[in-house]
Amino acid sequence: MKVRTYTIQDASFERSPDQDSDVFTANLVDERHGAPVTIGYGRYGPNQGLTETMAVDDVMIVLEGSILITSDDRTNSVGPGGIVHMPKGESVTIKAMDEGAVTAYVTYPHWREAR
């Protein structure tokens, strides 16, 4: 695999699987590219979110807006530049604030295969 660079303009967003809210993902690198990780962007509409048990280890970086992340009855606010690690097996709720949010993520292994 060669070194590649990406921007959000390269992203093709799809509604996050099994979700009805305005939460979208855009994989840029995944199992189809032979990489051991999935890399992409997430987009959350204003006050939109999701709750799930993590099927993979996930690292999320907030690029725009802010999110509330809740796990183990503890809630943290994360804004631009903030990094969140969500370990495999952890139950989490991610909710964007009024302005919505844009994130970047890296998962190991591939989240689509783990679903």
C-alpha positions, 0 to 999 in steps of 0.5 A: 500500500502506498502513502496516500493523503485525504481531505474531507472533500474525498469523503462520500458519506453514508448514513451510519449503519442501523441508525435513523438519526443524521449520523453519517460515516465515510470510510476512506481506507478499509478492508478493501484497500488491504490496510489493517485499520479503517480510516474515515470521517464522521458527520453528526447533525445538530443534536444527533447521536447514537448509542452502541457497544463498540465492536472494535477499538475506535479512536475519534478526533473532533474536527468541527463542532463538539460532542458529548460522549457518555460511558459508564454514567460519565459524560465528557464534552469534546471539542475541536482537537479533542481525541476520544478512545472507545475500547472494544466492548465499551457501551457509548453514547455519542451526541453532537451539540447544537452546531453538529460535529465533524470527526475523523476516526481510525478503527482496529480492526475494520468496523464493517467486518466486526458488525 
